[in-house]
């Protein structure tokens, strides 16, 4: 059990280092952070504007922020597998939206 606690501590430190090293917390505006959070952790959608900010954040930051949020005791009742799946789905949907040409182009 001690090795599991050490592993958990290393994962937390690794996510924090990724987040700090890439300035992840400063790359999205609060309204878009809230949209992305709702899309992943609750039931909601994310606008194309916020998809642009999410993709601009980068996949490494996105993944680290989601994992760090899952480590918060407030979210202990959530299914990590379900949240990771929603996180990937949100990322892929945003990536497809940003990469697709607009109808007016």
LOVEX-85718 format. One record per residue: residue in one letter; x, y, z of N, C-alpha, C in turn; chain; residue number from 1. Coordinates in nm, 4 decimals, always signed. Layout:
@rest = A&n.east = X&n.north = Y&n.up = Z&ca.east = X&ca.north = Y&ca.up = Z&c.east = X&c.north = Y&c.up = Z&kette = A&nr = NUM
...
//
This chain:
@rest = X&n.east = +0.0816&n.north = -0.1196&n.up = +0.0000&ca.east = +0.0000&ca.north = +0.0000&ca.up = +0.0000&c.east = +0.0863&c.north = +0.1266&c.up = +0.0000&kette = A&nr = 1
@rest = X&n.east = +0.1999&n.north = +0.1204&n.up = +0.0660&ca.east = +0.2891&ca.north = +0.2368&ca.up = +0.0697&c.east = +0.3367&c.north = +0.2721&c.up = -0.0711&kette = A&nr = 2
@rest = X&n.east = +0.3633&n.north = +0.1707&n.up = -0.1520&ca.east = +0.4102&ca.north = +0.1992&ca.up = -0.2876&c.east = +0.3018&c.north = +0.2689&c.up = -0.3692&kette = A&nr = 3
@rest = X&n.east = +0.1747&n.north = +0.2362&n.up = -0.3435&ca.east = +0.0649&ca.north = +0.3027&ca.up = -0.4124&c.east = +0.0604&c.north = +0.4500&c.up = -0.3729&kette = A&nr = 4
@rest = X&n.east = +0.0803&n.north = +0.4793&n.up = -0.2453&ca.east = +0.0809&ca.north = +0.6187&ca.up = -0.1999&c.east = +0.1970&c.north = +0.6970&c.up = -0.2602&kette = A&nr = 5
@rest = X&n.east = +0.3132&n.north = +0.6350&n.up = -0.2705&ca.east = +0.4287&ca.north = +0.7002&ca.up = -0.3330&c.east = +0.4002&c.north = +0.7261&c.up = -0.4798&kette = A&nr = 6
@rest = X&n.east = +0.3414&n.north = +0.6263&n.up = -0.5473&ca.east = +0.3070&ca.north = +0.6422&ca.up = -0.6886&c.east = +0.2071&c.north = +0.7567&c.up = -0.7051&kette = A&nr = 7
@rest = X&n.east = +0.1039&n.north = +0.7607&n.up = -0.6207&ca.east = +0.0036&ca.north = +0.8673&ca.up = -0.6275&c.east = +0.0677&c.north = +1.0039&c.up = -0.6082&kette = A&nr = 8
@rest = X&n.east = +0.1594&n.north = +1.0137&n.up = -0.5132&ca.east = +0.2284&ca.north = +1.1404&ca.up = -0.4881&c.east = +0.3121&c.north = +1.1813&c.up = -0.6089&kette = A&nr = 9
@rest = X&n.east = +0.3770&n.north = +1.0856&n.up = -0.6732&ca.east = +0.4572&ca.north = +1.1161&ca.up = -0.7919&c.east = +0.3697&c.north = +1.1628&c.up = -0.9072&kette = A&nr = 10
@rest = X&n.east = +0.2535&n.north = +1.1004&n.up = -0.9248&ca.east = +0.1620&ca.north = +1.1414&ca.up = -1.0314&c.east = +0.1129&c.north = +1.2837&c.up = -1.0072&kette = A&nr = 11
@rest = X&n.east = +0.0784&n.north = +1.3157&n.up = -0.8824&ca.east = +0.0341&ca.north = +1.4508&ca.up = -0.8478&c.east = +0.1447&c.north = +1.5512&c.up = -0.8776&kette = A&nr = 12
@rest = X&n.east = +0.2668&n.north = +1.5207&n.up = -0.8348&ca.east = +0.3799&ca.north = +1.6104&ca.up = -0.8602&c.east = +0.4058&c.north = +1.6258&c.up = -1.0095&kette = A&nr = 13
@rest = X&n.east = +0.3962&n.north = +1.5154&n.up = -1.0830&ca.east = +0.4194&ca.north = +1.5199&ca.up = -1.2274&c.east = +0.3165&c.north = +1.6096&c.up = -1.2956&kette = A&nr = 14
@rest = X&n.east = +0.1884&n.north = +1.5953&n.up = -1.2609&ca.east = +0.0844&ca.north = +1.6808&ca.up = -1.3189&c.east = +0.1088&c.north = +1.8265&c.up = -1.2846&kette = A&nr = 15
@rest = X&n.east = +0.1442&n.north = +1.8549&n.up = -1.1595&ca.east = +0.1713&ca.north = +1.9926&ca.up = -1.1198&c.east = +0.2910&c.north = +2.0498&c.up = -1.1955&kette = A&nr = 16
@rest = X&n.east = +0.3953&n.north = +1.9700&n.up = -1.2158&ca.east = +0.5124&ca.north = +2.0166&ca.up = -1.2906&c.east = +0.4760&c.north = +2.0457&c.up = -1.4356&kette = A&nr = 17
@rest = X&n.east = +0.3953&n.north = +1.9596&n.up = -1.4955&ca.east = +0.3502&ca.north = +1.9824&ca.up = -1.6335&c.east = +0.2713&c.north = +2.1119&c.up = -1.6417&kette = A&nr = 18
@rest = X&n.east = +0.1784&n.north = +2.1291&n.up = -1.5478&ca.east = +0.0919&ca.north = +2.2470&ca.up = -1.5478&c.east = +0.1732&c.north = +2.3746&c.up = -1.5287&kette = A&nr = 19
@rest = X&n.east = +0.2647&n.north = +2.3743&n.up = -1.4317&ca.east = +0.3481&ca.north = +2.4937&ca.up = -1.4064&c.east = +0.4469&c.north = +2.5171&c.up = -1.5202&kette = A&nr = 20
@rest = X&n.east = +0.5115&n.north = +2.4103&n.up = -1.5656&ca.east = +0.6132&ca.north = +2.4229&ca.up = -1.6698&c.east = +0.5594&c.north = +2.4736&c.up = -1.8024&kette = A&nr = 21
@rest = X&n.east = +0.4324&n.north = +2.4473&n.up = -1.8289&ca.east = +0.3710&ca.north = +2.4897&ca.up = -1.9553&c.east = +0.2759&c.north = +2.6080&c.up = -1.9394&kette = A&nr = 22
@rest = X&n.east = +0.2746&n.north = +2.6674&n.up = -1.8195&ca.east = +0.1832&ca.north = +2.7793&ca.up = -1.7908&c.east = +0.0397&c.north = +2.7464&c.up = -1.8297&kette = A&nr = 23
@rest = X&n.east = -0.0016&n.north = +2.6235&n.up = -1.8024&ca.east = -0.1330&ca.north = +2.5755&ca.up = -1.8455&c.east = -0.2489&c.north = +2.6583&c.up = -1.7895&kette = A&nr = 24
@rest = X&n.east = -0.2342&n.north = +2.7060&n.up = -1.6673&ca.east = -0.3452&ca.north = +2.7749&ca.up = -1.6033&c.east = -0.3687&c.north = +2.9163&c.up = -1.6565&kette = A&nr = 25
@rest = X&n.east = -0.2809&n.north = +2.9648&n.up = -1.7412&ca.east = -0.2960&ca.north = +3.1016&ca.up = -1.7918&c.east = -0.3360&c.north = +3.1055&c.up = -1.9387&kette = A&nr = 26
@rest = X&n.east = -0.3565&n.north = +2.9903&n.up = -2.0009&ca.east = -0.3780&ca.north = +2.9861&ca.up = -2.1455&c.east = -0.5242&c.north = +2.9925&c.up = -2.1896&kette = A&nr = 27
@rest = X&n.east = -0.6173&n.north = +2.9805&n.up = -2.0951&ca.east = -0.7598&ca.north = +2.9873&ca.up = -2.1290&c.east = -0.8277&c.north = +3.0899&c.up = -2.0396&kette = A&nr = 28
@rest = X&n.east = -0.9241&n.north = +3.1609&n.up = -2.0960&ca.east = -1.0028&ca.north = +3.2541&ca.up = -2.0165&c.east = -1.1015&c.north = +3.1782&c.up = -1.9288&kette = A&nr = 29
@rest = X&n.east = -1.1414&n.north = +3.2391&n.up = -1.8181&ca.east = -1.2309&ca.north = +3.1741&ca.up = -1.7227&c.east = -1.3620&c.north = +3.1259&c.up = -1.7854&kette = A&nr = 30
@rest = X&n.east = -1.4283&n.north = +3.2054&n.up = -1.8716&ca.east = -1.5533&ca.north = +3.1553&ca.up = -1.9307&c.east = -1.5324&c.north = +3.0235&c.up = -2.0076&kette = A&nr = 31
@rest = X&n.east = -1.4217&n.north = +3.0123&n.up = -2.0787&ca.east = -1.3945&ca.north = +2.8901&ca.up = -2.1545&c.east = -1.3512&c.north = +2.7755&c.up = -2.0631&kette = A&nr = 32
@rest = X&n.east = -1.2809&n.north = +2.8073&n.up = -1.9562&ca.east = -1.2459&ca.north = +2.7039&ca.up = -1.8581&c.east = -1.3745&c.north = +2.6438&c.up = -1.8025&kette = A&nr = 33
@rest = X&n.east = -1.4716&n.north = +2.7290&n.up = -1.7693&ca.east = -1.5984&ca.north = +2.6815&ca.up = -1.7144&c.east = -1.6759&c.north = +2.5979&c.up = -1.8163&kette = A&nr = 34
@rest = X&n.east = -1.6751&n.north = +2.6393&n.up = -1.9428&ca.east = -1.7421&ca.north = +2.5609&ca.up = -2.0476&c.east = -1.6776&c.north = +2.4240&c.up = -2.0630&kette = A&nr = 35
@rest = X&n.east = -1.5458&n.north = +2.4221&n.up = -2.0672&ca.east = -1.4743&ca.north = +2.2944&ca.up = -2.0826&c.east = -1.5002&c.north = +2.2050&c.up = -1.9619&kette = A&nr = 36
@rest = X&n.east = -1.4959&n.north = +2.2634&n.up = -1.8430&ca.east = -1.5204&ca.north = +2.1870&ca.up = -1.7211&c.east = -1.6606&c.north = +2.1246&c.up = -1.7247&kette = A&nr = 37
@rest = X&n.east = -1.7601&n.north = +2.2050&n.up = -1.7599&ca.east = -1.8979&ca.north = +2.1562&ca.up = -1.7657&c.east = -1.9112&c.north = +2.0453&c.up = -1.8691&kette = A&nr = 38
@rest = X&n.east = -1.8449&n.north = +2.0615&n.up = -1.9814&ca.east = -1.8501&ca.north = +1.9608&ca.up = -2.0877&c.east = -1.7896&c.north = +1.8276&c.up = -2.0430&kette = A&nr = 39
@rest = X&n.east = -1.6880&n.north = +1.8331&n.up = -1.9594&ca.east = -1.6158&ca.north = +1.7115&ca.up = -1.9185&c.east = -1.6700&c.north = +1.6538&c.up = -1.7879&kette = A&nr = 40
@rest = X&n.east = -1.6924&n.north = +1.7373&n.up = -1.6881&ca.east = -1.7268&ca.north = +1.6886&ca.up = -1.5547&c.east = -1.8771&c.north = +1.6897&c.up = -1.5262&kette = A&nr = 41
@rest = X&n.east = -1.9544&n.north = +1.7573&n.up = -1.6092&ca.east = -2.0984&ca.north = +1.7627&ca.up = -1.5900&c.east = -2.1634&c.north = +1.7326&c.up = -1.7244&kette = A&nr = 42
@rest = X&n.east = -2.2781&n.north = +1.7939&n.up = -1.7511&ca.east = -2.3441&ca.north = +1.7766&ca.up = -1.8801&c.east = -2.3536&c.north = +1.9143&c.up = -1.9427&kette = A&nr = 43
@rest = X&n.east = -2.2893&n.north = +1.9308&n.up = -2.0555&ca.east = -2.2907&ca.north = +2.0602&ca.up = -2.1218&c.east = -2.2134&c.north = +2.0534&c.up = -2.2514&kette = A&nr = 44
@rest = X&n.east = -2.2130&n.north = +2.1632&n.up = -2.3208&ca.east = -2.1410&ca.north = +2.1706&ca.up = -2.4480&c.east = -2.0345&c.north = +2.2793&c.up = -2.4373&kette = A&nr = 45
@rest = X&n.east = -1.9468&n.north = +2.2773&n.up = -2.5342&ca.east = -1.8404&ca.north = +2.3764&ca.up = -2.5405&c.east = -1.8505&c.north = +2.4475&c.up = -2.6755&kette = A&nr = 46
@rest = X&n.east = -1.8471&n.north = +2.5786&n.up = -2.6737&ca.east = -1.8623&ca.north = +2.6582&ca.up = -2.7957&c.east = -1.7391&c.north = +2.6456&c.up = -2.8849&kette = A&nr = 47
@rest = X&n.east = -1.7563&n.north = +2.6846&n.up = -3.0094&ca.east = -1.6418&ca.north = +2.6778&ca.up = -3.1013&c.east = -1.5308&c.north = +2.7731&c.up = -3.0571&kette = A&nr = 48
@rest = X&n.east = -1.5683&n.north = +2.8889&n.up = -3.0002&ca.east = -1.4666&ca.north = +2.9828&ca.up = -2.9499&c.east = -1.3838&c.north = +2.9156&c.up = -2.8404&kette = A&nr = 49
@rest = X&n.east = -1.4521&n.north = +2.8492&n.up = -2.7479&ca.east = -1.3813&ca.north = +2.7843&ca.up = -2.6373&c.east = -1.3072&c.north = +2.6591&c.up = -2.6845&kette = A&nr = 50
@rest = X&n.east = -1.3579&n.north = +2.5947&n.up = -2.7873&ca.east = -1.2834&ca.north = +2.4837&ca.up = -2.8468&c.east = -1.1487&c.north = +2.5340&c.up = -2.8985&kette = A&nr = 51
@rest = X&n.east = -1.1508&n.north = +2.6519&n.up = -2.9591&ca.east = -1.0263&ca.north = +2.7114&ca.up = -3.0073&c.east = -0.9283&c.north = +2.7355&c.up = -2.8942&kette = A&nr = 52
@rest = X&n.east = -0.9788&n.north = +2.7844&n.up = -2.7807&ca.east = -0.8915&ca.north = +2.8072&ca.up = -2.6655&c.east = -0.8411&c.north = +2.6748&c.up = -2.6084&kette = A&nr = 53
@rest = X&n.east = -0.9290&n.north = +2.5728&n.up = -2.6058&ca.east = -0.8897&ca.north = +2.4425&ca.up = -2.5532&c.east = -0.7795&c.north = +2.3806&c.up = -2.6386&kette = A&nr = 54
@rest = X&n.east = -0.7964&n.north = +2.3852&n.up = -2.7702&ca.east = -0.6943&ca.north = +2.3298&ca.up = -2.8598&c.east = -0.5658&c.north = +2.4115&c.up = -2.8482&kette = A&nr = 55
@rest = X&n.east = -0.5793&n.north = +2.5433&n.up = -2.8319&ca.east = -0.4624&ca.north = +2.6289&ca.up = -2.8120&c.east = -0.3892&c.north = +2.5972&c.up = -2.6821&kette = A&nr = 56
@rest = X&n.east = -0.4635&n.north = +2.5500&n.up = -2.5831&ca.east = -0.4052&ca.north = +2.5078&ca.up = -2.4551&c.east = -0.3073&c.north = +2.3926&c.up = -2.4769&kette = A&nr = 57
@rest = X&n.east = -0.3436&n.north = +2.3020&n.up = -2.5670&ca.east = -0.2584&ca.north = +2.1863&ca.up = -2.5965&c.east = -0.3037&c.north = +2.0626&c.up = -2.5216&kette = A&nr = 58
@rest = X&n.east = -0.2816&n.north = +1.9490&n.up = -2.5831&ca.east = -0.3276&ca.north = +1.8220&ca.up = -2.5264&c.east = -0.2577&c.north = +1.7885&c.up = -2.3945&kette = A&nr = 59
@rest = X&n.east = -0.1288&n.north = +1.8207&n.up = -2.3830&ca.east = -0.0546&ca.north = +1.7911&ca.up = -2.2599&c.east = -0.1155&c.north = +1.8673&c.up = -2.1424&kette = A&nr = 60
@rest = X&n.east = -0.1414&n.north = +1.9960&n.up = -2.1613&ca.east = -0.2022&ca.north = +2.0768&ca.up = -2.0547&c.east = -0.3434&c.north = +2.0280&c.up = -2.0251&kette = A&nr = 61
@rest = X&n.east = -0.4198&n.north = +2.0020&n.up = -2.1286&ca.east = -0.5575&ca.north = +1.9552&ca.up = -2.1114&c.east = -0.5605&c.north = +1.8291&c.up = -2.0260&kette = A&nr = 62
@rest = X&n.east = -0.4788&n.north = +1.7325&n.up = -2.0614&ca.east = -0.4758&ca.north = +1.6051&ca.up = -1.9877&c.east = -0.4304&c.north = +1.6244&c.up = -1.8435&kette = A&nr = 63
@rest = X&n.east = -0.3272&n.north = +1.7040&n.up = -1.8235&ca.east = -0.2748&ca.north = +1.7266&ca.up = -1.6879&c.east = -0.3773&c.north = +1.7975&c.up = -1.5998&kette = A&nr = 64
@rest = X&n.east = -0.4484&n.north = +1.8943&n.up = -1.6554&ca.east = -0.5490&ca.north = +1.9668&ca.up = -1.5775&c.east = -0.6666&c.north = +1.8760&c.up = -1.5405&kette = A&nr = 65
@rest = X&n.east = -0.7091&n.north = +1.7914&n.up = -1.6343&ca.east = -0.8187&ca.north = +1.6983&ca.up = -1.6050&c.east = -0.7748&c.north = +1.6002&c.up = -1.4961&kette = A&nr = 66
@rest = X&n.east = -0.6549&n.north = +1.5466&n.up = -1.5096&ca.east = -0.6057&ca.north = +1.4509&ca.up = -1.4091&c.east = -0.5916&c.north = +1.5166&c.up = -1.2725&kette = A&nr = 67
@rest = X&n.east = -0.5426&n.north = +1.6407&n.up = -1.2695&ca.east = -0.5284&ca.north = +1.7093&ca.up = -1.1412&c.east = -0.6652&c.north = +1.7350&c.up = -1.0782&kette = A&nr = 68
@rest = X&n.east = -0.7637&n.north = +1.7690&n.up = -1.1594&ca.east = -0.8981&ca.north = +1.7900&ca.up = -1.1073&c.east = -0.9531&c.north = +1.6610&c.up = -1.0478&kette = A&nr = 69
@rest = X&n.east = -0.9281&n.north = +1.5491&n.up = -1.1134&ca.east = -0.9740&ca.north = +1.4195&ca.up = -1.0622&c.east = -0.9094&c.north = +1.3851&c.up = -0.9280&kette = A&nr = 70
@rest = X&n.east = -0.7915&n.north = +1.4387&n.up = -0.9006&ca.east = -0.7225&ca.north = +1.4128&ca.up = -0.7740&c.east = -0.7838&c.north = +1.4916&c.up = -0.6580&kette = A&nr = 71
@rest = X&n.east = -0.8652&n.north = +1.5920&n.up = -0.6890&ca.east = -0.9277&ca.north = +1.6742&ca.up = -0.5863&c.east = -1.0339&c.north = +1.5921&c.up = -0.5133&kette = A&nr = 72
@rest = X&n.east = -1.0307&n.north = +1.5907&n.up = -0.3794&ca.east = -1.1292&ca.north = +1.5137&ca.up = -0.3024&c.east = -1.2750&c.north = +1.5493&c.up = -0.3336&kette = A&nr = 73
@rest = X&n.east = -1.2998&n.north = +1.6705&n.up = -0.3837&ca.east = -1.4367&ca.north = +1.7097&ca.up = -0.4191&c.east = -1.4952&c.north = +1.6210&c.up = -0.5296&kette = A&nr = 74
@rest = X&n.east = -1.4071&n.north = +1.5597&n.up = -0.6086&ca.east = -1.4516&ca.north = +1.4805&ca.up = -0.7225&c.east = -1.4293&c.north = +1.3314&c.up = -0.7018&kette = A&nr = 75
@rest = X&n.east = -1.4139&n.north = +1.2894&n.up = -0.5762&ca.east = -1.3818&ca.north = +1.1497&ca.up = -0.5469&c.east = -1.4928&c.north = +1.0526&c.up = -0.5873&kette = A&nr = 76
@rest = X&n.east = -1.6165&n.north = +1.1014&n.up = -0.5969&ca.east = -1.7281&ca.north = +1.0144&ca.up = -0.6325&c.east = -1.7449&c.north = +0.9960&c.up = -0.7833&kette = A&nr = 77
@rest = X&n.east = -1.6695&n.north = +1.0689&n.up = -0.8623&ca.east = -1.6790&ca.north = +1.0563&ca.up = -1.0071&c.east = -1.5986&c.north = +0.9360&c.up = -1.0563&kette = A&nr = 78
@rest = X&n.east = -1.6421&n.north = +0.8795&n.up = -1.1660&ca.east = -1.5701&ca.north = +0.7682&ca.up = -1.2266&c.east = -1.4548&c.north = +0.8233&c.up = -1.3106&kette = A&nr = 79
@rest = X&n.east = -1.3289&n.north = +0.7982&n.up = -1.2707&ca.east = -1.2158&ca.north = +0.8488&ca.up = -1.3491&c.east = -1.2198&c.north = +0.8015&c.up = -1.4951&kette = A&nr = 80
@rest = X&n.east = -1.2585&n.north = +0.6773&n.up = -1.5173&ca.east = -1.2627&ca.north = +0.6253&ca.up = -1.6549&c.east = -1.3640&c.north = +0.7028&c.up = -1.7388&kette = A&nr = 81
@rest = X&n.east = -1.4778&n.north = +0.7333&n.up = -1.6795&ca.east = -1.5825&ca.north = +0.8081&ca.up = -1.7515&c.east = -1.5359&c.north = +0.9510&c.up = -1.7803&kette = A&nr = 82
@rest = X&n.east = -1.4717&n.north = +1.0137&n.up = -1.6822&ca.east = -1.4237&ca.north = +1.1512&ca.up = -1.6998&c.east = -1.3131&c.north = +1.1561&c.up = -1.8054&kette = A&nr = 83
@rest = X&n.east = -1.2206&n.north = +1.0612&n.up = -1.8005&ca.east = -1.1132&ca.north = +1.0571&ca.up = -1.9016&c.east = -1.1738&c.north = +1.0382&c.up = -2.0408&kette = A&nr = 84
@rest = X&n.east = -1.2741&n.north = +0.9506&n.up = -2.0511&ca.east = -1.3397&ca.north = +0.9281&ca.up = -2.1805&c.east = -1.4076&c.north = +1.0562&c.up = -2.2303&kette = A&nr = 85
@rest = X&n.east = -1.4766&n.north = +1.1284&n.up = -2.1398&ca.east = -1.5405&ca.north = +1.2547&ca.up = -2.1784&c.east = -1.4367&c.north = +1.3605&c.up = -2.2143&kette = A&nr = 86
@rest = X&n.east = -1.3252&n.north = +1.3579&n.up = -2.1436&ca.east = -1.2166&ca.north = +1.4510&ca.up = -2.1720&c.east = -1.1617&c.north = +1.4287&c.up = -2.3134&kette = A&nr = 87
@rest = X&n.east = -1.1390&n.north = +1.3024&n.up = -2.3464&ca.east = -1.0876&ca.north = +1.2679&ca.up = -2.4799&c.east = -1.1911&c.north = +1.3039&c.up = -2.5864&kette = A&nr = 88
@rest = X&n.east = -1.3175&n.north = +1.2750&n.up = -2.5585&ca.east = -1.4246&ca.north = +1.3066&ca.up = -2.6532&c.east = -1.4336&c.north = +1.4575&c.up = -2.6769&kette = A&nr = 89
@rest = X&n.east = -1.4271&n.north = +1.5352&n.up = -2.5696&ca.east = -1.4314&ca.north = +1.6811&ca.up = -2.5819&c.east = -1.3121&c.north = +1.7309&c.up = -2.6628&kette = A&nr = 90
@rest = X&n.east = -1.1938&n.north = +1.6789&n.up = -2.6320&ca.east = -1.0731&ca.north = +1.7180&ca.up = -2.7050&c.east = -1.0876&c.north = +1.6863&c.up = -2.8539&kette = A&nr = 91
@rest = X&n.east = -1.1281&n.north = +1.5630&n.up = -2.8854&ca.east = -1.1411&ca.north = +1.5203&ca.up = -3.0260&c.east = -1.2472&c.north = +1.6013&c.up = -3.0993&kette = A&nr = 92
@rest = X&n.east = -1.3598&n.north = +1.6286&n.up = -3.0331&ca.east = -1.4651&ca.north = +1.7105&ca.up = -3.0953&c.east = -1.4133&c.north = +1.8504&c.up = -3.1252&kette = A&nr = 93
@rest = X&n.east = -1.3417&n.north = +1.9091&n.up = -3.0302&ca.east = -1.2868&ca.north = +2.0430&ca.up = -3.0506&c.east = -1.1816&c.north = +2.0435&c.up = -3.1604&kette = A&nr = 94
@rest = X&n.east = -1.0965&n.north = +1.9431&n.up = -3.1604&ca.east = -0.9932&ca.north = +1.9338&ca.up = -3.2629&c.east = -1.0567&c.north = +1.9247&c.up = -3.4025&kette = A&nr = 95
@rest = X&n.east = -1.1598&n.north = +1.8420&n.up = -3.4160&ca.east = -1.2294&ca.north = +1.8276&ca.up = -3.5453&c.east = -1.2960&c.north = +1.9586&c.up = -3.5847&kette = A&nr = 96
@rest = X&n.east = -1.3541&n.north = +2.0288&n.up = -3.4879&ca.east = -1.4219&ca.north = +2.1547&ca.up = -3.5161&c.east = -1.3209&c.north = +2.2599&c.up = -3.5612&kette = A&nr = 97
@rest = X&n.east = -1.2073&n.north = +2.2665&n.up = -3.4952&ca.east = -1.1060&ca.north = +2.3663&ca.up = -3.5275&c.east = -1.0379&c.north = +2.3341&c.up = -3.6605&kette = A&nr = 98
@rest = X&n.east = -1.0155&n.north = +2.2044&n.up = -3.6871&ca.east = -0.9472&ca.north = +2.1637&ca.up = -3.8099&c.east = -1.0355&c.north = +2.1685&c.up = -3.9345&kette = A&nr = 99
@rest = X&n.east = -1.1679&n.north = +2.1649&n.up = -3.9151&ca.east = -1.2567&ca.north = +2.1642&ca.up = -4.0321&c.east = -1.2717&c.north = +2.3040&c.up = -4.0861&kette = A&nr = 100
@rest = X&n.east = -1.2770&n.north = +2.3167&n.up = -4.2193&ca.east = -1.2937&ca.north = +2.4502&ca.up = -4.2780&c.east = -1.4335&c.north = +2.5036&c.up = -4.2473&kette = A&nr = 101
@rest = X&n.east = -1.4421&n.north = +2.6325&n.up = -4.2287&ca.east = -1.5736&ca.north = +2.6923&ca.up = -4.2011&c.east = -1.6578&c.north = +2.6923&c.up = -4.3284&kette = A&nr = 102
@rest = X&n.east = -1.7901&n.north = +2.6888&n.up = -4.3136&ca.east = -1.8789&ca.north = +2.6842&ca.up = -4.4313&c.east = -1.8641&c.north = +2.8053&c.up = -4.5226&kette = A&nr = 103
@rest = X&n.east = -1.8202&n.north = +2.9185&n.up = -4.4683&ca.east = -1.8063&ca.north = +3.0398&ca.up = -4.5487&c.east = -1.6748&c.north = +3.0456&c.up = -4.6246&kette = A&nr = 104
@rest = X&n.east = -1.5864&n.north = +2.9497&n.up = -4.6008&ca.east = -1.4535&ca.north = +2.9525&ca.up = -4.6642&c.east = -1.4621&c.north = +2.9088&c.up = -4.8082&kette = A&nr = 105
//
